[in-house]
Amino acid sequence: MQLAKLTTPKKIKTLSISFFTFLVLLLAAYSPASAQDNSPYSRYGIGDLVSPNHISSRGMGGINAGFSDFLSINFNNPASYSSFQAWKEAKSKKLQSGRALLDVGINYDSRTLKEPGNTEKFTASNLLFSYLQIGVPLRTNWGMSFGLRPVSRISYKIYERERLMNPIPPYNSIDSAITFYEGKGGSYLASLGTGFSVFRKEKRGMEEKLSLGFNVGYLFGEKDYSTRRAFINDSVEYYKANYETRTNYSNLYLNAGLQYRTPVSGKMMLTIGAYGNWMKHIRARQDILRETFAYDESSGNYRIDSVYDRTDLRGSVKIPGSVTAGFTLQKFVDLQKKEGGWILGADFSLQNWEKYRFYGQPDALKNKWELKLGGQYNPVPKKSYFSQVSYRFGFFTGPDYVKSGQKLNQTGGSIGFALPLANYGRLSQQATIINVALEYIKRGSNVNVLKENLFRVSVGFSLSDIWFGKRKYE
């Protein structure tokens, strides 16, 4: 976004800070502490894939291959780290001062599940951690970033009541049974990366450059699936059965990216980017439990007898690689001509989920592609606060990676805002931005077993300050 010096009245500045505080408290208060994010599709693969995008990118449909902004951290394409700002350098090329970034995000999800042809629906709301990233400039056109973010989430609870039938003639009814399916877990990625320019030159009064980058990370996660079954009989009491499998997995992760920026006119810049990661063979340990159990109101479920119990079974989880390519075309704000600026961009990504293997076994998955389109508009900065806000919009579509009978499409749209906060006194060297994104996502249609609608509000707090500066005392 374009950063301009605020000239708003103090009341407006105070309101912007109060707005952020109120919004966070509102989201936290509105999200019920006991809410269950019941997503049956998270049963497959590594679970529901969490949005991997920075909140500024979410407001633009998720475009990030060719996007870089010195007030946010594009952790998908590490080549963008070369855009972290550094001010002064000595002749020795050692950094004297630079703008470091602290970037944290949360999101509030409201998910609605509905069966086609059924008026009943299930709705759950949750306030979730999105990411925590820190970006540091090492030199001009060379930066580093590290942080933590979720990759996937497993969360479902399904009750099924059925009448059991005799499998041999006369196929009469036997008993009723209740089955409870539950899954929980997910995965996280802790990463450290760097991005740097390998080629730079001046062109049309602006800088043309080619940047490369890579992230090294540690991917870790858990899958805990259980099926509990109980027979309902008036004369015979049967033991309840639990079939549970718990898996923990972890290993190193690597992805790389590039960005090429070139001016196409005196006030316009084209950035072409791509990033991807390799297929990951992740070490895993598994516990398999088959037991009978009973339920007590004070202590919950407790074991009666172990039928089968195996622990520490070694194996691997194979997660396929992915590749994303895209571009952004940016027109900068022209203060002399009083013309606003804008960004338009597109991304296309591929991931071959048919190669996914869990302990050597495939799952009900298919190859996934996604098209993302988005943009941003920056008005000419004036005395009005809202003229200094960046306005974003986006659209994305593509099949989900879960293979559930018919094609499971996923389509969504988004709008977003970059809200600058005022700086006071010595904080004039700071830049504080609140990024807000609102997304509406539809998953599935009437040809699928379940339709899922998701409304997400994401809020990111980006604080940028001068670090490493040498202070002078008189």
Residue pairs with C-beta under 8 A, 6 or more apart in sequence:
1 56
1 69
1 71
1 376
1 378
1 390
1 418
1 433
2 332
2 333
2 341
2 378
2 381
2 390
3 71
3 420
3 431
4 381
4 388
4 420
5 381
6 13
6 385
6 388
6 420
6 422
6 423
7 383
8 383
8 384
8 385
8 388
8 422
10 422
12 385
13 421
13 422
16 385
16 419
16 420
16 421
16 422
16 434
17 421
17 422
19 419
20 419
20 421
20 434
20 459
20 461
23 436
23 459
24 106
24 459
27 106
27 108
27 127
27 457
27 459
28 127
30 108
30 125
31 108
31 125
31 126
31 127
32 125
35 124
35 125
35 126
36 124
36 155
36 157
37 109
37 111
37 124
37 126
37 153
37 155
38 111
38 113
38 122
38 124
38 155
38 156
38 157
38 158
39 48
39 111
39 113
39 153
39 155
39 156
39 452
40 113
40 156
40 158
40 450
41 48
41 400
41 402
41 404
41 408
41 443
41 450
41 452
42 48
42 152
42 153
42 154
42 155
42 156
42 183
43 154
43 156
43 181
43 183
43 225
44 363
44 364
44 365
44 402
44 403
44 404
45 152
45 353
45 356
45 363
45 365
45 401
45 402
46 151
46 152
46 154
46 186
46 187
46 221
46 223
46 317
46 319
47 152
47 153
47 154
47 155
47 183
47 185
47 186
47 187
47 223
48 152
48 153
48 154
48 155
49 151
49 152
49 401
50 149
50 150
50 151
50 152
50 153
50 186
51 58
51 62
51 107
51 130
51 439
51 456
51 458
52 76
52 149
52 151
53 62
53 64
53 76
54 64
54 72
54 73
54 74
54 75
54 76
54 103
54 105
54 131
54 435
54 460
55 72
55 105
55 107
55 130
55 416
55 435
55 436
55 437
55 458
55 459
55 460
56 69
56 72
56 392
56 416
56 418
56 435
56 437
56 460
57 63
57 64
57 67
57 74
57 76
57 374
58 394
58 414
58 416
58 437
58 439
58 458
59 374
59 376
59 392
59 393
59 394
59 414
59 415
59 416
59 417
59 435
59 436
59 437
59 438
60 67
60 343
60 345
60 374
60 375
60 376
60 392
60 393
60 394
60 414
60 416
61 372
61 373
61 374
61 393
61 394
61 395
61 396
61 413
61 414
62 347
62 370
62 372
62 374
62 394
62 396
62 414
63 326
63 328
63 345
63 346
63 347
63 372
63 373
63 374
63 394
64 74
64 76
64 77
64 80
64 273
64 324
64 326
64 347
65 76
65 77
65 257
65 259
65 273
65 274
65 275
65 324
65 325
65 326
65 327
65 347
66 259
66 271
66 272
66 273
66 326
66 327
66 328
66 345
66 347
67 74
67 77
67 80
67 271
67 273
67 328
67 343
67 345
68 74
68 77
68 79
68 80
68 82
68 83
68 259
68 271
69 80
69 83
70 83
70 84
70 85
70 99
70 464
71 101
71 418
71 431
71 433
71 462
71 464
72 101
72 103
72 433
72 435
72 460
72 462
73 80
73 81
73 101
73 103
73 133
73 134
73 135
73 145
73 147
74 80
75 131
75 133
75 145
75 147
75 149
75 191
75 193
75 215
76 257
76 275
76 324
77 213
77 257
77 258
77 259
77 273
77 274
77 275
77 324
78 145
78 193
78 194
78 195
78 213
78 214
78 215
78 255
78 256
78 257
78 275
79 195
79 211
79 212
79 213
79 257
79 258
79 259
79 273
79 275
80 195
80 211
80 213
80 257
80 259
80 273
81 135
81 142
81 143
81 144
81 145
81 193
81 194
81 195
81 196
81 213
82 141
82 142
82 143
82 195
82 196
82 197
82 209
82 211
82 213
82 259
83 143
83 195
83 211
84 98
84 99
84 100
84 101
84 135
84 136
84 137
84 143
85 98
85 99
85 137
86 95
86 97
86 98
86 99
86 137
86 138
86 139
86 140
86 141
86 142
87 96
87 97
87 98
87 99
87 466
88 96
88 97
89 95
89 96
89 139
89 140
90 96
93 139
94 139
95 137
95 138
95 139
95 468
96 468
96 469
96 470
97 466
97 467
97 468
97 469
97 470
98 136
98 137
98 138
98 466
98 467
98 468
99 137
99 431
99 464
99 465
99 466
99 467
100 134
100 135
100 136
100 137
100 464
100 465
100 466
100 467
100 468
101 133
101 134
101 135
101 136
101 462
101 463
101 464
102 133
102 134
102 462
102 463
102 464
103 131
103 132
103 133
103 134
103 135
103 147
103 460
103 461
103 462
103 463
104 130
104 131
104 132
104 133
104 460
104 461
105 130
105 131
105 132
105 435
105 458
105 459
105 460
105 461
106 127
106 128
106 129
106 130
106 458
106 459
106 460
107 127
107 128
107 130
107 456
107 457
107 458
107 459
108 125
108 126
108 127
108 128
108 456
108 457
108 458
109 125
109 126
109 128
109 454
109 455
109 456
110 123
110 124
110 125
110 454
110 455
110 456
111 123
111 124
111 125
111 126
111 452
111 453
111 454
112 121
112 122
112 123
112 452
112 453
112 454
113 121
113 122
113 123
113 450
113 451
113 452
114 120
114 121
114 122
114 450
114 451
114 452
114 453
115 449
115 450
115 451
116 445
116 446
116 447
116 448
116 451
117 446
128 150
128 153
129 150
130 149
130 150
130 458
130 460
131 147
131 148
131 149
131 150
132 147
132 148
132 149
133 145
133 146
133 147
133 149
134 145
134 146
134 147
135 143
135 144
135 145
136 143
136 144
136 145
136 467
137 143
138 144
138 194
141 196
141 197
141 200
141 209
141 211
142 194
142 195
142 196
142 197
143 194
143 195
143 196
144 192
144 193
144 194
144 195
145 191
145 192
145 193
145 194
145 195
146 190
146 191
146 192
146 193
147 190
147 191
148 188
148 189
148 190
148 191
149 188
149 189
149 191
150 186
150 187
150 188
150 189
151 186
151 187
151 188
151 189
151 219
151 221
152 186
152 187
152 221
153 186
154 183
154 184
154 185
154 186
154 223
154 224
155 183
155 184
155 186
156 181
156 182
156 183
157 180
157 181
157 182
158 180
158 181
158 182
159 178
159 179
159 180
159 181
160 178
160 179
160 180
160 181
161 176
161 177
161 178
161 179
162 176
162 177
162 179
163 173
163 175
163 176
164 173
164 174
164 175
164 176
164 177
164 231
165 171
165 172
165 173
165 174
166 172
166 173
166 174
175 231
175 232
175 233
176 231
176 232
177 229
177 230
177 231
177 232
178 229
178 230
178 232
179 227
179 228
179 229
180 227
180 228
180 229
181 225
181 226
181 227
182 225
182 226
182 227
182 228
183 223
183 224
183 225
183 226
184 222
184 224
185 221
185 222
185 223
185 224
186 221
186 222
187 219
187 220
187 221
187 222
187 249
188 219
188 220
188 221
189 217
189 218
189 219
189 253
190 217
190 218
190 220
191 215
191 216
191 217
191 218
191 253
192 215
192 216
192 217
193 213
193 214
193 215
193 216
193 217
194 213
194 214
195 211
195 212
195 213
195 214
195 257
196 211
196 212
196 213
197 209
197 210
197 211
198 210
198 211
198 212
199 209
199 210
200 207
200 208
200 209
201 207
201 208
201 209
202 208
203 262
203 263
204 263
204 265
204 266
205 263
205 266
206 263
206 266
206 269
207 261
207 263
208 261
208 262
208 263
209 260
209 261
210 258
210 259
210 260
210 261
211 258
211 259
211 260
211 261
212 256
212 257
212 258
213 256
213 257
213 258
214 254
214 255
214 256
214 257
215 253
215 254
215 255
215 256
216 252
216 253
216 254
217 252
217 253
217 254
217 255
218 250
218 251
218 252
218 253
219 250
219 251
219 252
219 253
219 280
219 282
220 248
220 249
220 250
221 248
221 249
221 250
222 246
222 247
222 248
222 249
223 245
223 246
223 247
223 249
224 244
224 245
224 246
224 247
225 244
225 245
225 246
226 242
226 243
226 244
226 245
227 242
227 243
227 244
228 240
228 241
228 242
228 243
228 293
228 301
229 240
229 241
229 243
230 238
230 240
230 241
231 238
239 292
239 293
239 294
239 304
239 305
240 292
240 293
240 294
240 295
241 290
241 291
241 292
241 293
241 307
242 289
242 290
242 291
242 292
242 293
242 301
243 289
243 290
244 288
244 289
244 290
244 291
245 286
245 287
245 288
245 289
246 286
246 287
246 289
247 284
247 285
247 286
247 287
247 317
247 358
248 284
248 285
248 286
249 282
249 283
249 284
249 285
249 316
249 317
250 282
250 283
251 280
251 281
251 282
251 283
253 277
253 280
254 277
254 278
255 275
255 276
255 277
255 278
256 275
256 276
256 277
257 273
257 274
257 275
257 276
258 273
258 274
258 275
259 271
259 272
259 273
260 271
260 272
260 273
261 269
261 270
261 271
262 269
262 270
263 269
263 270
264 270
264 329
267 331
267 332
267 334
268 329
268 330
268 331
268 332
269 329
269 330
269 332
270 327
270 328
270 329
270 330
271 327
271 328
271 329
271 330
272 326
272 327
273 325
273 326
273 327
273 328
274 323
274 324
274 325
274 326
275 323
275 324
276 321
276 322
276 323
276 324
277 321
277 322
278 321
279 318
279 319
279 320
279 321
279 355
280 318
280 319
280 321
281 316
281 317
281 318
282 316
282 317
282 318
282 319
283 314
283 316
284 314
284 315
284 316
284 317
284 359
285 312
285 313
285 314
285 315
286 312
286 313
286 314
286 315
286 359
287 310
287 311
287 312
287 313
288 308
288 309
288 310
288 313
289 306
289 308
289 309
290 306
290 307
290 308
290 309
291 303
291 304
291 305
291 306
291 307
291 309
292 303
292 304
292 305
292 307
293 301
293 302
293 303
293 304
294 301
294 302
294 304
295 301
295 302
296 302
315 359
315 360
316 357
316 359
317 357
317 358
317 359
318 355
318 356
318 357
318 358
319 356
320 351
320 352
320 353
320 354
320 355
320 356
321 351
321 352
322 349
322 350
322 351
323 349
323 350
323 351
324 347
324 348
324 349
324 350
325 347
325 348
325 349
326 345
326 346
326 347
326 348
326 372
327 345
327 346
328 343
328 344
328 345
329 343
329 344
329 345
330 341
330 342
330 343
331 341
331 342
331 343
332 341
333 339
333 340
333 341
333 378
333 380
333 381
334 341
335 380
335 381
338 380
339 380
340 377
340 378
340 379
340 380
341 377
341 378
342 375
342 376
342 377
342 378
343 375
343 376
344 374
344 375
345 373
345 374
345 375
346 371
346 372
346 373
346 374
347 370
347 371
347 372
348 369
348 370
348 371
348 372
349 369
349 370
349 372
350 367
350 368
350 369
351 367
351 368
351 369
351 401
352 367
353 365
353 366
353 367
353 368
353 401
354 362
354 365
354 366
354 367
356 362
356 363
356 365
364 402
364 403
364 404
365 401
365 402
365 403
366 399
366 401
366 402
366 403
367 401
368 398
368 399
368 400
368 401
369 398
369 399
370 396
370 397
370 398
371 396
371 397
371 398
372 394
372 395
372 396
373 394
373 395
373 396
374 392
374 393
374 394
374 395
374 414
375 392
375 393
375 394
376 390
376 391
376 392
376 393
377 390
377 391
377 392
378 390
378 391
379 386
379 387
379 388
379 389
379 391
380 387
381 387
381 388
382 388
388 420
389 417
389 418
389 419
389 420
390 417
390 418
391 415
391 416
391 417
392 414
392 415
392 416
392 417
392 418
392 437
393 413
393 414
393 415
393 416
394 413
394 414
394 415
394 416
395 412
395 413
395 414
396 411
396 412
396 413
396 414
397 409
397 410
397 411
397 412
398 409
398 410
399 407
399 408
399 409
399 410
400 408
400 409
400 410
400 443
400 444
402 408
404 444
404 448
404 449
404 450
405 447
405 448
405 449
406 447
406 448
407 447
408 443
408 444
408 448
409 442
409 443
409 444
409 445
410 441
410 442
410 443
411 441
411 442
412 439
412 440
412 441
412 442
412 454
413 439
413 440
414 437
414 438
414 439
414 440
415 437
415 438
416 435
416 436
416 437
416 438
417 435
417 436
418 433
418 434
418 435
419 433
419 434
419 435
419 436
420 431
420 432
420 433
420 434
421 432
421 433
421 434
423 429
423 430
423 431
423 432
429 465
429 466
430 463
430 464
430 465
430 466
431 464
431 465
432 461
432 462
432 463
432 464
433 461
433 462
433 464
434 459
434 460
434 461
434 462
435 458
435 459
435 460
435 461
435 462
436 457
436 458
436 459
436 460
437 456
437 457
437 458
437 460
438 455
438 456
438 457
438 458
439 454
439 455
439 456
439 458
440 453
440 454
440 455
440 456
441 453
441 454
441 455
441 456
442 451
442 452
442 453
443 451
443 452
443 453
443 454
444 450
444 451
444 452
445 451
